[in-house]
Amino acid sequence: MSDNLVTTLNDLIETCKDGEKGFQTCAEDMSSPQLKQPFQARAADCASAARELQELVVMHGGSPEKDGSVSGTLHRRWVDIKSSIAGKDDVSILNECERGEDVAMKHYRKALETDLPADVRMIVERQFHGVKQNHDMVKSLRDRARAAAH
């Protein structure tokens, strides 16, 4: 397995782990019980995506990332989400979640711009569509929460 492929997949694993933490934090901090469940489900989806990517890395002979990003050189919006949303309303929390998904989409787009083996590309593309769906869901919930607040 090439070092570039390992690096690309490990970056996506970190992105998924960060998303899992971020969605779980959003679920915990939402005041609306109806909003908690979708975020818990998205956290579980991110965890599943990370496991799938970890299996790909191993299958291709690499060593997979185990945690989300904590490095100062890799900016991850989700790592700071707990401190940035503490005590805020649902609209503010949803804004932070959407920003986190913007970062995730950026990482997936970057991965898809690289030369990936066909089996890996298929999985990364499928996961990218899931990230886009997450982003659209968060945006829709945020728009509804904004409308309800006015």
Kinemage of the C-alpha trace (Angstrom):
@kinemage 1
@onewidth
@group {chain A} dominant
@subgroup {mainchain}
@vectorlist {calphas} color= white
{ca met a 1} P 0.000 0.000 0.000
{ca ser a 2} L 1.401 3.393 -0.914
{ca asp a 3} L 2.187 5.940 1.768
{ca asn a 4} L -0.126 8.407 0.004
{ca leu a 5} L -3.046 5.991 0.214
{ca val a 6} L -2.366 5.301 3.909
{ca thr a 7} L -2.186 9.038 4.589
{ca thr a 8} L -5.386 9.741 2.631
{ca leu a 9} L -7.357 6.985 4.355
{ca asn a 10} L -6.017 7.873 7.796
{ca asp a 11} L -7.049 11.491 7.226
{ca leu a 12} L -10.574 10.273 6.455
{ca ile a 13} L -10.529 8.029 9.534
{ca glu a 14} L -9.646 11.085 11.647
{ca thr a 15} L -12.416 13.028 9.917
{ca cys a 16} L -14.936 10.262 10.720
{ca lys a 17} L -13.778 10.002 14.337
{ca asp a 18} L -14.045 13.788 14.694
{ca gly a 19} L -17.546 13.644 13.181
{ca glu a 20} L -18.548 10.910 15.610
{ca lys a 21} L -17.405 13.030 18.555
{ca gly a 22} L -19.025 16.145 17.130
{ca phe a 23} L -22.408 14.571 16.435
{ca gln a 24} L -22.427 12.941 19.874
{ca thr a 25} L -21.666 16.309 21.463
{ca cys a 26} L -24.458 17.945 19.469
{ca ala a 27} L -26.872 15.215 20.555
{ca glu a 28} L -25.921 15.759 24.204
{ca asp a 29} L -26.246 19.538 24.018
{ca met a 30} L -29.492 19.820 22.033
{ca ser a 31} L -32.419 21.011 24.118
{ca ser a 32} L -34.971 19.459 21.755
{ca pro a 33} L -35.442 15.716 22.336
{ca gln a 34} L -36.520 15.319 18.681
{ca leu a 35} L -33.113 16.601 17.561
{ca lys a 36} L -31.071 14.290 19.786
{ca gln a 37} L -31.871 11.020 17.975
{ca pro a 38} L -30.778 12.081 14.461
{ca phe a 39} L -27.442 13.260 15.841
{ca gln a 40} L -26.908 10.048 17.793
{ca ala a 41} L -27.614 8.118 14.582
{ca arg a 42} L -25.116 10.255 12.631
{ca ala a 43} L -22.489 9.650 15.344
{ca ala a 44} L -23.004 5.906 14.935
{ca asp a 45} L -22.753 6.260 11.134
{ca cys a 46} L -19.442 8.115 11.479
{ca ala a 47} L -18.100 5.394 13.796
{ca ser a 48} L -19.123 2.748 11.263
{ca ala a 49} L -17.464 4.673 8.410
{ca ala a 50} L -14.240 4.945 10.411
{ca arg a 51} L -14.234 1.183 11.057
{ca glu a 52} L -14.800 0.504 7.360
{ca leu a 53} L -11.838 2.724 6.436
{ca gln a 54} L -9.665 1.129 9.123
{ca glu a 55} L -10.444 -2.289 7.630
{ca leu a 56} L -9.461 -0.974 4.179
{ca val a 57} L -6.119 0.252 5.497
{ca val a 58} L -5.414 -3.131 7.089
{ca met a 59} L -6.606 -4.982 3.970
{ca his a 60} L -4.120 -2.980 1.915
{ca gly a 61} L -1.282 -3.635 4.376
{ca gly a 62} L -1.212 -0.344 6.273
{ca ser a 63} L -1.572 0.707 9.899
{ca pro a 64} L -4.888 2.478 10.542
{ca glu a 65} L -5.501 5.589 12.615
{ca lys a 66} L -7.373 4.808 15.833
{ca asp a 67} L -8.446 8.253 17.058
{ca gly a 68} L -9.672 11.589 15.818
{ca ser a 69} L -7.220 14.349 15.135
{ca val a 70} L -5.512 16.177 17.964
{ca ser a 71} L -2.488 17.436 16.098
{ca gly a 72} L -1.920 21.175 15.934
{ca thr a 73} L -1.034 20.835 12.254
{ca leu a 74} L -4.377 19.274 11.333
{ca his a 75} L -7.321 21.555 11.929
{ca arg a 76} L -10.531 19.770 12.753
{ca arg a 77} L -13.592 21.797 13.519
{ca trp a 78} L -15.164 18.985 15.536
{ca val a 79} L -12.351 18.749 18.105
{ca asp a 80} L -13.296 22.143 19.550
{ca ile a 81} L -17.041 21.745 19.263
{ca lys a 82} L -17.763 21.056 22.934
{ca ser a 83} L -16.264 24.333 24.100
{ca ser a 84} L -17.735 26.328 21.224
{ca ile a 85} L -21.340 25.209 21.759
{ca ala a 86} L -21.598 24.874 25.522
{ca gly a 87} L -24.624 26.773 26.724
{ca lys a 88} L -25.793 27.827 23.267
{ca asp a 89} L -29.227 27.390 21.705
{ca asp a 90} L -30.138 24.712 19.178
{ca val a 91} L -29.652 27.051 16.189
{ca ser a 92} L -26.084 27.839 17.301
{ca ile a 93} L -25.366 24.153 17.858
{ca leu a 94} L -26.719 23.319 14.398
{ca asn a 95} L -24.548 26.075 12.878
{ca glu a 96} L -21.472 24.463 14.474
{ca cys a 97} L -22.527 21.027 13.243
{ca glu a 98} L -22.919 22.351 9.712
{ca arg a 99} L -19.435 23.877 9.846
{ca gly a 100} L -18.082 20.517 10.985
{ca glu a 101} L -19.717 18.804 8.029
{ca asp a 102} L -18.287 21.474 5.690
{ca val a 103} L -14.825 20.420 6.891
{ca ala a 104} L -15.662 16.736 6.431
{ca met a 105} L -16.863 17.347 2.861
{ca lys a 106} L -13.626 19.207 2.110
{ca his a 107} L -11.555 16.230 3.319
{ca tyr a 108} L -13.577 13.748 1.275
{ca arg a 109} L -13.323 15.924 -1.858
{ca lys a 110} L -9.560 16.115 -1.370
{ca ala a 111} L -9.369 12.315 -1.035
{ca leu a 112} L -11.431 11.844 -4.195
{ca glu a 113} L -8.982 14.069 -6.109
{ca thr a 114} L -6.220 11.520 -5.458
{ca asp a 115} L -5.495 8.328 -7.378
{ca leu a 116} L -7.401 5.720 -5.356
{ca pro a 117} L -7.643 2.000 -6.157
{ca ala a 118} L -11.103 1.150 -7.522
{ca asp a 119} L -12.251 -0.707 -4.375
{ca val a 120} L -11.183 2.196 -2.166
{ca arg a 121} L -12.685 4.851 -4.467
{ca met a 122} L -16.057 3.093 -4.409
{ca ile a 123} L -16.165 3.170 -0.601
{ca val a 124} L -14.868 6.754 -0.314
{ca glu a 125} L -17.456 7.955 -2.856
{ca arg a 126} L -20.258 6.200 -0.973
{ca gln a 127} L -19.101 7.707 2.306
{ca phe a 128} L -18.803 11.150 0.685
{ca his a 129} L -22.471 10.916 -0.345
{ca gly a 130} L -23.285 10.107 3.286
{ca val a 131} L -21.357 13.173 4.445
{ca lys a 132} L -23.299 15.309 1.957
{ca gln a 133} L -26.567 13.847 3.278
{ca asn a 134} L -25.461 14.618 6.848
{ca his a 135} L -24.652 18.193 5.828
{ca asp a 136} L -28.022 18.621 4.112
{ca met a 137} L -29.860 17.145 7.119
{ca val a 138} L -28.083 19.500 9.524
{ca lys a 139} L -28.760 22.478 7.261
{ca ser a 140} L -32.453 21.580 6.988
{ca leu a 141} L -32.787 21.140 10.760
{ca arg a 142} L -31.003 24.440 11.304
{ca asp a 143} L -33.290 26.255 8.868
{ca arg a 144} L -36.362 24.810 10.618
{ca ala a 145} L -34.988 25.730 14.043
{ca arg a 146} L -34.316 29.291 12.827
{ca ala a 147} L -37.864 29.592 11.487
{ca ala a 148} L -39.316 28.277 14.750
{ca ala a 149} L -37.240 30.747 16.776
{ca his a 150} L -38.757 33.740 14.954
